[in-house]
């Protein structure tokens, strides 16, 4: 289980073909990445002792900047650990 306001994410491969069949070229621009939330911490402890709520839940698809996550390896599976403040958006 992640601590405080950390979220564990499993990276999701980006689509390289649009729904209409157009193939998108790959480029080296820095762009947000996407992943599925696997686990969520309890929230950051505030100065008054209460916990700040986490805005995502297990199963959510989230977007984050390319350099935000730390990568960990658990039993041969790679996961990303990201602070909630580094998440840009969630899908749907």
MODELLER restraints for C-alpha pairs under 7 A, 6 or more apart:
rsr = mdl.restraints
at = mdl.atoms
rsr.add(forms.Gaussian(group=physical.xy_distance, feature=features.Distance(at['CA:1:A'], at['CA:39:A']), mean=6.40, stdev=0.5))
rsr.add(forms.Gaussian(group=physical.xy_distance, feature=features.Distance(at['CA:1:A'], at['CA:41:A']), mean=6.46, stdev=0.5))
rsr.add(forms.Gaussian(group=physical.xy_distance, feature=features.Distance(at['CA:2:A'], at['CA:8:A']), mean=6.83, stdev=0.5))
rsr.add(forms.Gaussian(group=physical.xy_distance, feature=features.Distance(at['CA:2:A'], at['CA:39:A']), mean=6.80, stdev=0.5))
rsr.add(forms.Gaussian(group=physical.xy_distance, feature=features.Distance(at['CA:2:A'], at['CA:40:A']), mean=6.06, stdev=0.5))
rsr.add(forms.Gaussian(group=physical.xy_distance, feature=features.Distance(at['CA:2:A'], at['CA:41:A']), mean=4.68, stdev=0.5))
rsr.add(forms.Gaussian(group=physical.xy_distance, feature=features.Distance(at['CA:3:A'], at['CA:41:A']), mean=4.93, stdev=0.5))
rsr.add(forms.Gaussian(group=physical.xy_distance, feature=features.Distance(at['CA:3:A'], at['CA:42:A']), mean=6.78, stdev=0.5))
rsr.add(forms.Gaussian(group=physical.xy_distance, feature=features.Distance(at['CA:4:A'], at['CA:41:A']), mean=4.98, stdev=0.5))
rsr.add(forms.Gaussian(group=physical.xy_distance, feature=features.Distance(at['CA:4:A'], at['CA:42:A']), mean=5.27, stdev=0.5))
rsr.add(forms.Gaussian(group=physical.xy_distance, feature=features.Distance(at['CA:4:A'], at['CA:43:A']), mean=4.44, stdev=0.5))
rsr.add(forms.Gaussian(group=physical.xy_distance, feature=features.Distance(at['CA:4:A'], at['CA:44:A']), mean=4.57, stdev=0.5))
rsr.add(forms.Gaussian(group=physical.xy_distance, feature=features.Distance(at['CA:4:A'], at['CA:45:A']), mean=6.98, stdev=0.5))
rsr.add(forms.Gaussian(group=physical.xy_distance, feature=features.Distance(at['CA:5:A'], at['CA:41:A']), mean=5.40, stdev=0.5))
rsr.add(forms.Gaussian(group=physical.xy_distance, feature=features.Distance(at['CA:5:A'], at['CA:42:A']), mean=6.60, stdev=0.5))
rsr.add(forms.Gaussian(group=physical.xy_distance, feature=features.Distance(at['CA:5:A'], at['CA:43:A']), mean=4.41, stdev=0.5))
rsr.add(forms.Gaussian(group=physical.xy_distance, feature=features.Distance(at['CA:5:A'], at['CA:44:A']), mean=4.87, stdev=0.5))
rsr.add(forms.Gaussian(group=physical.xy_distance, feature=features.Distance(at['CA:5:A'], at['CA:54:A']), mean=6.86, stdev=0.5))
rsr.add(forms.Gaussian(group=physical.xy_distance, feature=features.Distance(at['CA:5:A'], at['CA:83:A']), mean=5.73, stdev=0.5))
rsr.add(forms.Gaussian(group=physical.xy_distance, feature=features.Distance(at['CA:5:A'], at['CA:84:A']), mean=5.60, stdev=0.5))
rsr.add(forms.Gaussian(group=physical.xy_distance, feature=features.Distance(at['CA:6:A'], at['CA:40:A']), mean=6.45, stdev=0.5))
rsr.add(forms.Gaussian(group=physical.xy_distance, feature=features.Distance(at['CA:6:A'], at['CA:41:A']), mean=5.43, stdev=0.5))
rsr.add(forms.Gaussian(group=physical.xy_distance, feature=features.Distance(at['CA:6:A'], at['CA:81:A']), mean=6.49, stdev=0.5))
rsr.add(forms.Gaussian(group=physical.xy_distance, feature=features.Distance(at['CA:6:A'], at['CA:82:A']), mean=5.51, stdev=0.5))
rsr.add(forms.Gaussian(group=physical.xy_distance, feature=features.Distance(at['CA:6:A'], at['CA:83:A']), mean=4.37, stdev=0.5))
rsr.add(forms.Gaussian(group=physical.xy_distance, feature=features.Distance(at['CA:6:A'], at['CA:84:A']), mean=5.87, stdev=0.5))
rsr.add(forms.Gaussian(group=physical.xy_distance, feature=features.Distance(at['CA:7:A'], at['CA:37:A']), mean=6.93, stdev=0.5))
rsr.add(forms.Gaussian(group=physical.xy_distance, feature=features.Distance(at['CA:7:A'], at['CA:39:A']), mean=5.92, stdev=0.5))
rsr.add(forms.Gaussian(group=physical.xy_distance, feature=features.Distance(at['CA:7:A'], at['CA:40:A']), mean=4.64, stdev=0.5))
rsr.add(forms.Gaussian(group=physical.xy_distance, feature=features.Distance(at['CA:7:A'], at['CA:41:A']), mean=6.13, stdev=0.5))
rsr.add(forms.Gaussian(group=physical.xy_distance, feature=features.Distance(at['CA:7:A'], at['CA:81:A']), mean=5.70, stdev=0.5))
rsr.add(forms.Gaussian(group=physical.xy_distance, feature=features.Distance(at['CA:7:A'], at['CA:82:A']), mean=5.26, stdev=0.5))
rsr.add(forms.Gaussian(group=physical.xy_distance, feature=features.Distance(at['CA:7:A'], at['CA:83:A']), mean=6.10, stdev=0.5))
rsr.add(forms.Gaussian(group=physical.xy_distance, feature=features.Distance(at['CA:7:A'], at['CA:84:A']), mean=6.47, stdev=0.5))
rsr.add(forms.Gaussian(group=physical.xy_distance, feature=features.Distance(at['CA:8:A'], at['CA:37:A']), mean=5.95, stdev=0.5))
rsr.add(forms.Gaussian(group=physical.xy_distance, feature=features.Distance(at['CA:8:A'], at['CA:38:A']), mean=5.48, stdev=0.5))
rsr.add(forms.Gaussian(group=physical.xy_distance, feature=features.Distance(at['CA:8:A'], at['CA:39:A']), mean=5.08, stdev=0.5))
rsr.add(forms.Gaussian(group=physical.xy_distance, feature=features.Distance(at['CA:8:A'], at['CA:40:A']), mean=6.40, stdev=0.5))
rsr.add(forms.Gaussian(group=physical.xy_distance, feature=features.Distance(at['CA:8:A'], at['CA:79:A']), mean=6.59, stdev=0.5))
rsr.add(forms.Gaussian(group=physical.xy_distance, feature=features.Distance(at['CA:8:A'], at['CA:80:A']), mean=5.58, stdev=0.5))
rsr.add(forms.Gaussian(group=physical.xy_distance, feature=features.Distance(at['CA:8:A'], at['CA:81:A']), mean=4.65, stdev=0.5))
rsr.add(forms.Gaussian(group=physical.xy_distance, feature=features.Distance(at['CA:8:A'], at['CA:82:A']), mean=6.43, stdev=0.5))
rsr.add(forms.Gaussian(group=physical.xy_distance, feature=features.Distance(at['CA:9:A'], at['CA:35:A']), mean=5.68, stdev=0.5))
rsr.add(forms.Gaussian(group=physical.xy_distance, feature=features.Distance(at['CA:9:A'], at['CA:36:A']), mean=5.33, stdev=0.5))
rsr.add(forms.Gaussian(group=physical.xy_distance, feature=features.Distance(at['CA:9:A'], at['CA:37:A']), mean=4.44, stdev=0.5))
rsr.add(forms.Gaussian(group=physical.xy_distance, feature=features.Distance(at['CA:9:A'], at['CA:38:A']), mean=5.36, stdev=0.5))
rsr.add(forms.Gaussian(group=physical.xy_distance, feature=features.Distance(at['CA:9:A'], at['CA:79:A']), mean=5.80, stdev=0.5))
rsr.add(forms.Gaussian(group=physical.xy_distance, feature=features.Distance(at['CA:9:A'], at['CA:80:A']), mean=5.01, stdev=0.5))
rsr.add(forms.Gaussian(group=physical.xy_distance, feature=features.Distance(at['CA:9:A'], at['CA:81:A']), mean=6.35, stdev=0.5))
rsr.add(forms.Gaussian(group=physical.xy_distance, feature=features.Distance(at['CA:10:A'], at['CA:35:A']), mean=5.29, stdev=0.5))
rsr.add(forms.Gaussian(group=physical.xy_distance, feature=features.Distance(at['CA:10:A'], at['CA:36:A']), mean=5.20, stdev=0.5))
rsr.add(forms.Gaussian(group=physical.xy_distance, feature=features.Distance(at['CA:10:A'], at['CA:37:A']), mean=6.45, stdev=0.5))
rsr.add(forms.Gaussian(group=physical.xy_distance, feature=features.Distance(at['CA:10:A'], at['CA:38:A']), mean=6.55, stdev=0.5))
rsr.add(forms.Gaussian(group=physical.xy_distance, feature=features.Distance(at['CA:10:A'], at['CA:79:A']), mean=5.05, stdev=0.5))
rsr.add(forms.Gaussian(group=physical.xy_distance, feature=features.Distance(at['CA:10:A'], at['CA:80:A']), mean=6.22, stdev=0.5))
rsr.add(forms.Gaussian(group=physical.xy_distance, feature=features.Distance(at['CA:11:A'], at['CA:34:A']), mean=6.15, stdev=0.5))
rsr.add(forms.Gaussian(group=physical.xy_distance, feature=features.Distance(at['CA:11:A'], at['CA:35:A']), mean=4.13, stdev=0.5))
rsr.add(forms.Gaussian(group=physical.xy_distance, feature=features.Distance(at['CA:11:A'], at['CA:36:A']), mean=6.43, stdev=0.5))
rsr.add(forms.Gaussian(group=physical.xy_distance, feature=features.Distance(at['CA:12:A'], at['CA:34:A']), mean=5.64, stdev=0.5))
rsr.add(forms.Gaussian(group=physical.xy_distance, feature=features.Distance(at['CA:12:A'], at['CA:35:A']), mean=4.64, stdev=0.5))
rsr.add(forms.Gaussian(group=physical.xy_distance, feature=features.Distance(at['CA:12:A'], at['CA:36:A']), mean=6.66, stdev=0.5))
rsr.add(forms.Gaussian(group=physical.xy_distance, feature=features.Distance(at['CA:16:A'], at['CA:23:A']), mean=5.89, stdev=0.5))
rsr.add(forms.Gaussian(group=physical.xy_distance, feature=features.Distance(at['CA:16:A'], at['CA:24:A']), mean=5.27, stdev=0.5))
rsr.add(forms.Gaussian(group=physical.xy_distance, feature=features.Distance(at['CA:17:A'], at['CA:23:A']), mean=4.32, stdev=0.5))
rsr.add(forms.Gaussian(group=physical.xy_distance, feature=features.Distance(at['CA:17:A'], at['CA:24:A']), mean=5.75, stdev=0.5))
rsr.add(forms.Gaussian(group=physical.xy_distance, feature=features.Distance(at['CA:30:A'], at['CA:66:A']), mean=6.71, stdev=0.5))
rsr.add(forms.Gaussian(group=physical.xy_distance, feature=features.Distance(at['CA:31:A'], at['CA:65:A']), mean=6.49, stdev=0.5))
rsr.add(forms.Gaussian(group=physical.xy_distance, feature=features.Distance(at['CA:31:A'], at['CA:66:A']), mean=6.34, stdev=0.5))
rsr.add(forms.Gaussian(group=physical.xy_distance, feature=features.Distance(at['CA:32:A'], at['CA:63:A']), mean=6.10, stdev=0.5))
rsr.add(forms.Gaussian(group=physical.xy_distance, feature=features.Distance(at['CA:32:A'], at['CA:64:A']), mean=5.19, stdev=0.5))
rsr.add(forms.Gaussian(group=physical.xy_distance, feature=features.Distance(at['CA:32:A'], at['CA:65:A']), mean=4.34, stdev=0.5))
rsr.add(forms.Gaussian(group=physical.xy_distance, feature=features.Distance(at['CA:32:A'], at['CA:66:A']), mean=5.54, stdev=0.5))
rsr.add(forms.Gaussian(group=physical.xy_distance, feature=features.Distance(at['CA:33:A'], at['CA:63:A']), mean=5.49, stdev=0.5))
rsr.add(forms.Gaussian(group=physical.xy_distance, feature=features.Distance(at['CA:33:A'], at['CA:64:A']), mean=5.32, stdev=0.5))
rsr.add(forms.Gaussian(group=physical.xy_distance, feature=features.Distance(at['CA:33:A'], at['CA:65:A']), mean=5.91, stdev=0.5))
rsr.add(forms.Gaussian(group=physical.xy_distance, feature=features.Distance(at['CA:33:A'], at['CA:66:A']), mean=5.71, stdev=0.5))
rsr.add(forms.Gaussian(group=physical.xy_distance, feature=features.Distance(at['CA:34:A'], at['CA:61:A']), mean=6.91, stdev=0.5))
rsr.add(forms.Gaussian(group=physical.xy_distance, feature=features.Distance(at['CA:34:A'], at['CA:62:A']), mean=5.64, stdev=0.5))
rsr.add(forms.Gaussian(group=physical.xy_distance, feature=features.Distance(at['CA:34:A'], at['CA:63:A']), mean=4.48, stdev=0.5))
rsr.add(forms.Gaussian(group=physical.xy_distance, feature=features.Distance(at['CA:34:A'], at['CA:64:A']), mean=6.38, stdev=0.5))
rsr.add(forms.Gaussian(group=physical.xy_distance, feature=features.Distance(at['CA:35:A'], at['CA:61:A']), mean=5.56, stdev=0.5))
rsr.add(forms.Gaussian(group=physical.xy_distance, feature=features.Distance(at['CA:35:A'], at['CA:62:A']), mean=5.49, stdev=0.5))
rsr.add(forms.Gaussian(group=physical.xy_distance, feature=features.Distance(at['CA:35:A'], at['CA:63:A']), mean=6.59, stdev=0.5))
rsr.add(forms.Gaussian(group=physical.xy_distance, feature=features.Distance(at['CA:36:A'], at['CA:59:A']), mean=5.90, stdev=0.5))
rsr.add(forms.Gaussian(group=physical.xy_distance, feature=features.Distance(at['CA:36:A'], at['CA:60:A']), mean=5.73, stdev=0.5))
rsr.add(forms.Gaussian(group=physical.xy_distance, feature=features.Distance(at['CA:36:A'], at['CA:61:A']), mean=4.51, stdev=0.5))
rsr.add(forms.Gaussian(group=physical.xy_distance, feature=features.Distance(at['CA:36:A'], at['CA:62:A']), mean=6.30, stdev=0.5))
rsr.add(forms.Gaussian(group=physical.xy_distance, feature=features.Distance(at['CA:37:A'], at['CA:57:A']), mean=6.81, stdev=0.5))
rsr.add(forms.Gaussian(group=physical.xy_distance, feature=features.Distance(at['CA:37:A'], at['CA:58:A']), mean=4.98, stdev=0.5))
rsr.add(forms.Gaussian(group=physical.xy_distance, feature=features.Distance(at['CA:37:A'], at['CA:59:A']), mean=5.19, stdev=0.5))
rsr.add(forms.Gaussian(group=physical.xy_distance, feature=features.Distance(at['CA:37:A'], at['CA:60:A']), mean=5.42, stdev=0.5))
rsr.add(forms.Gaussian(group=physical.xy_distance, feature=features.Distance(at['CA:37:A'], at['CA:61:A']), mean=6.31, stdev=0.5))
rsr.add(forms.Gaussian(group=physical.xy_distance, feature=features.Distance(at['CA:38:A'], at['CA:58:A']), mean=5.30, stdev=0.5))
rsr.add(forms.Gaussian(group=physical.xy_distance, feature=features.Distance(at['CA:38:A'], at['CA:59:A']), mean=6.40, stdev=0.5))
rsr.add(forms.Gaussian(group=physical.xy_distance, feature=features.Distance(at['CA:39:A'], at['CA:58:A']), mean=5.63, stdev=0.5))
rsr.add(forms.Gaussian(group=physical.xy_distance, feature=features.Distance(at['CA:40:A'], at['CA:57:A']), mean=6.63, stdev=0.5))
rsr.add(forms.Gaussian(group=physical.xy_distance, feature=features.Distance(at['CA:40:A'], at['CA:58:A']), mean=6.69, stdev=0.5))
rsr.add(forms.Gaussian(group=physical.xy_distance, feature=features.Distance(at['CA:43:A'], at['CA:51:A']), mean=5.36, stdev=0.5))
rsr.add(forms.Gaussian(group=physical.xy_distance, feature=features.Distance(at['CA:43:A'], at['CA:52:A']), mean=5.18, stdev=0.5))
rsr.add(forms.Gaussian(group=physical.xy_distance, feature=features.Distance(at['CA:43:A'], at['CA:53:A']), mean=5.57, stdev=0.5))
rsr.add(forms.Gaussian(group=physical.xy_distance, feature=features.Distance(at['CA:43:A'], at['CA:54:A']), mean=5.67, stdev=0.5))
rsr.add(forms.Gaussian(group=physical.xy_distance, feature=features.Distance(at['CA:44:A'], at['CA:51:A']), mean=5.41, stdev=0.5))
rsr.add(forms.Gaussian(group=physical.xy_distance, feature=features.Distance(at['CA:44:A'], at['CA:52:A']), mean=5.38, stdev=0.5))
rsr.add(forms.Gaussian(group=physical.xy_distance, feature=features.Distance(at['CA:45:A'], at['CA:51:A']), mean=4.51, stdev=0.5))
rsr.add(forms.Gaussian(group=physical.xy_distance, feature=features.Distance(at['CA:45:A'], at['CA:52:A']), mean=6.45, stdev=0.5))
rsr.add(forms.Gaussian(group=physical.xy_distance, feature=features.Distance(at['CA:46:A'], at['CA:52:A']), mean=6.58, stdev=0.5))
rsr.add(forms.Gaussian(group=physical.xy_distance, feature=features.Distance(at['CA:60:A'], at['CA:90:A']), mean=6.73, stdev=0.5))
rsr.add(forms.Gaussian(group=physical.xy_distance, feature=features.Distance(at['CA:60:A'], at['CA:91:A']), mean=7.00, stdev=0.5))
rsr.add(forms.Gaussian(group=physical.xy_distance, feature=features.Distance(at['CA:61:A'], at['CA:90:A']), mean=5.62, stdev=0.5))
rsr.add(forms.Gaussian(group=physical.xy_distance, feature=features.Distance(at['CA:61:A'], at['CA:91:A']), mean=5.35, stdev=0.5))
rsr.add(forms.Gaussian(group=physical.xy_distance, feature=features.Distance(at['CA:62:A'], at['CA:87:A']), mean=6.89, stdev=0.5))
rsr.add(forms.Gaussian(group=physical.xy_distance, feature=features.Distance(at['CA:62:A'], at['CA:89:A']), mean=5.70, stdev=0.5))
rsr.add(forms.Gaussian(group=physical.xy_distance, feature=features.Distance(at['CA:62:A'], at['CA:90:A']), mean=4.17, stdev=0.5))
rsr.add(forms.Gaussian(group=physical.xy_distance, feature=features.Distance(at['CA:62:A'], at['CA:91:A']), mean=6.09, stdev=0.5))
rsr.add(forms.Gaussian(group=physical.xy_distance, feature=features.Distance(at['CA:63:A'], at['CA:87:A']), mean=6.06, stdev=0.5))
rsr.add(forms.Gaussian(group=physical.xy_distance, feature=features.Distance(at['CA:63:A'], at['CA:88:A']), mean=5.47, stdev=0.5))
rsr.add(forms.Gaussian(group=physical.xy_distance, feature=features.Distance(at['CA:63:A'], at['CA:89:A']), mean=5.23, stdev=0.5))
rsr.add(forms.Gaussian(group=physical.xy_distance, feature=features.Distance(at['CA:63:A'], at['CA:90:A']), mean=6.08, stdev=0.5))
rsr.add(forms.Gaussian(group=physical.xy_distance, feature=features.Distance(at['CA:64:A'], at['CA:86:A']), mean=6.31, stdev=0.5))
rsr.add(forms.Gaussian(group=physical.xy_distance, feature=features.Distance(at['CA:64:A'], at['CA:87:A']), mean=4.73, stdev=0.5))
rsr.add(forms.Gaussian(group=physical.xy_distance, feature=features.Distance(at['CA:64:A'], at['CA:88:A']), mean=5.16, stdev=0.5))
rsr.add(forms.Gaussian(group=physical.xy_distance, feature=features.Distance(at['CA:68:A'], at['CA:82:A']), mean=6.50, stdev=0.5))
rsr.add(forms.Gaussian(group=physical.xy_distance, feature=features.Distance(at['CA:68:A'], at['CA:86:A']), mean=6.12, stdev=0.5))
rsr.add(forms.Gaussian(group=physical.xy_distance, feature=features.Distance(at['CA:69:A'], at['CA:80:A']), mean=5.52, stdev=0.5))
rsr.add(forms.Gaussian(group=physical.xy_distance, feature=features.Distance(at['CA:69:A'], at['CA:81:A']), mean=5.38, stdev=0.5))
rsr.add(forms.Gaussian(group=physical.xy_distance, feature=features.Distance(at['CA:69:A'], at['CA:82:A']), mean=4.75, stdev=0.5))
rsr.add(forms.Gaussian(group=physical.xy_distance, feature=features.Distance(at['CA:70:A'], at['CA:80:A']), mean=5.54, stdev=0.5))
rsr.add(forms.Gaussian(group=physical.xy_distance, feature=features.Distance(at['CA:70:A'], at['CA:81:A']), mean=5.17, stdev=0.5))
rsr.add(forms.Gaussian(group=physical.xy_distance, feature=features.Distance(at['CA:70:A'], at['CA:82:A']), mean=6.62, stdev=0.5))
rsr.add(forms.Gaussian(group=physical.xy_distance, feature=features.Distance(at['CA:71:A'], at['CA:78:A']), mean=6.75, stdev=0.5))
rsr.add(forms.Gaussian(group=physical.xy_distance, feature=features.Distance(at['CA:71:A'], at['CA:79:A']), mean=5.78, stdev=0.5))
rsr.add(forms.Gaussian(group=physical.xy_distance, feature=features.Distance(at['CA:71:A'], at['CA:80:A']), mean=4.60, stdev=0.5))
rsr.add(forms.Gaussian(group=physical.xy_distance, feature=features.Distance(at['CA:71:A'], at['CA:81:A']), mean=6.31, stdev=0.5))
rsr.add(forms.Gaussian(group=physical.xy_distance, feature=features.Distance(at['CA:72:A'], at['CA:78:A']), mean=5.76, stdev=0.5))
rsr.add(forms.Gaussian(group=physical.xy_distance, feature=features.Distance(at['CA:72:A'], at['CA:79:A']), mean=5.35, stdev=0.5))
rsr.add(forms.Gaussian(group=physical.xy_distance, feature=features.Distance(at['CA:72:A'], at['CA:80:A']), mean=6.16, stdev=0.5))
rsr.add(forms.Gaussian(group=physical.xy_distance, feature=features.Distance(at['CA:73:A'], at['CA:79:A']), mean=6.27, stdev=0.5))
